Amino acid sequence: MQRFLRTVPGKTTLFLATILSLCLTAGCILGVFAMASLDFYTTPREEIQNDYLRQAVCNDAYDLVRTAAWHDQMEPDSRYLPKQDTLLHYVILNADGEEIARAGTPRGDVADYPFCYHYGVNASNGATRYFGDGTLEGETLSEGFQEELRENNMKWYTFCAYLDEDVIASGAYDQWSRLVDLAYSNRYSVIVLGVVFGVLSIFGFVALMCVSGRRPEVETLVPGPMNWIPSDLIVLGGIGILGCGAVAVSNIYYYYDEVLLLLLVLGTLTAAALFLGLCMSVACRIKQRSLLRNTVTWWACKLCWRAMKALWRGSRRFVRWIVETGRKLPLVWRTCAVFLGICFLELLAMAANGSYLDIYLSFWFVEHLILAGVLIGAALALRELKAGGEALAAGDLSYQVDTRRMYWDFKRHGENLNSIADGMTHAVEQRMKSERMKTELITNVSHDIKTPLTSIINYADLIGREKSDNPKIAEYAEVLGRQSDRLKRLIEDLVEASKASTGNLEVLLAPCEAENFLVQIAGEYEKKLADAGLELITKIPEQQALWVMADGRRMLRVFDNLMNNICKYAQRGTRVYLTLEERERMAQITFRNTSRAPLNLSAEELMERFVQGDASRSGDGNGLGLSIARSLTELQNGSFQLDVDGDLFKVTLRFPLLDDGRDE
């Protein structure tokens, strides 16, 4: 059943059934209200029939009296003869009690007729007014009635009539009497039918809302043809439909017109169909969560919000422009501008006051003349102090602030800046001297150690080659040689690290293709990586070559240190990624691997000298590889960045790109 209701025939059937139920429900509700207003639930049947019959006779008497009065006033000499084929027996009398028209069969005195109505008629313009019912003679008219008749140029007429009992019983006089009798007989059944049709309408409405936007073959929503209409316009359309329906119902209640009734029925069906369609569209939008976004109000608010943001950004830019323009002005000019602005505001305030303006201006001029001189002097002193601070910040320690034309705290502050420059110059000289002494010490000590170390290595090799009956001697010689080689490498790395950090290492920059470094280092470390249980994955751009300014020998040393570090500390059975790519006009080379041991140190700590990633220090490293690699990279105008994320170890090298290395 659910699958059928999702199809087009199922939706159409449910749609039409819901419309029919809604219309029947609306009809039952209107019928109940109409019968309640006519007192069908509180008045006996005979009384309702009599009231309705009296109203029907009164309506017919209106036209009959107006026609007879016209003949009586316009053609008094000729007698008016109405049609005799009528079920209503009546007599029309003028204000003097004279009979001017008769139809049907007379019966006794007219005062005994059950229907008696009084009218005032102006035959010249056809104006007719109903004044009441019952027996009333012209000479007994009240002064108010007579005054109103004279003002409107009307004459008084009385209409008296009766109906035969068989005509009344059969309902043949008025075709609506049977309908009234039928409605009275079923006044309670209409309530029950209204409840039943109301429940069916609710069920159909809920079912339509559930299947709106659904298709049997797909689970996703399929919007209908009205999905492009904004939601608020749909809501306004629904409100408009309900409003038109209310107006139509009020009109049909007060004006009994068959054409209007037909239009009301057709309009009700159309309105119900449109209303259901709009509700289905709204339900589909609610399911899509686009009810608010797909509205004119949302678009208008969004446009206003964008306009406000643009206005806010424009205001901020304008204020920022004013601030930046003010900052670009020299300090003296800025001081003058602020001072003149304050003076202008003060003049405006004094002009608004008005009284004693000449006295105020005299004192104001003298006071501000003195104040202007003080402010300009302070601004000049601040400008000189600012220049001194900027020179110190830029590293010019030889700059001296001229304090001869300064006074008070400005002079003391300038002297302090000069003292800072002297102190910093002395500290820098001491630091440079200390660095030179360290470098010289490391170089000299390393050179002094190399000579005996070379002898130790050579004699250890000779001892190992000597034939001896004791097997321990060869083993001791092998350990001695291995540790001597390690000490030699440590000394060489220490000297190179010291020279690289102080900039004393010779670097010959030349255009190089970055791809060649990756290819060469991958070939050199292929076997070593395989022995360590690591798989190298290299990614190189194929579109174009990336050229950088580098020293090939130093660059290969950087790559060698990093790859050697990976072979020592990477987890077996994992992949090592070596990537070359272009980022923001820079050649970016990335080394990534998974560490074997937990990395409990930060990136800054790992970059320090003699710090190893293996906390147990069980490897043969000395902790200088990363430090040397960073120093060599920076000497080649590159950047070295180390990142640690859990067990992920990542090093990124960045070098400025050349447009074409062959042109350099």
Disulfide bonds with the S-S distance in Angstrom:
none
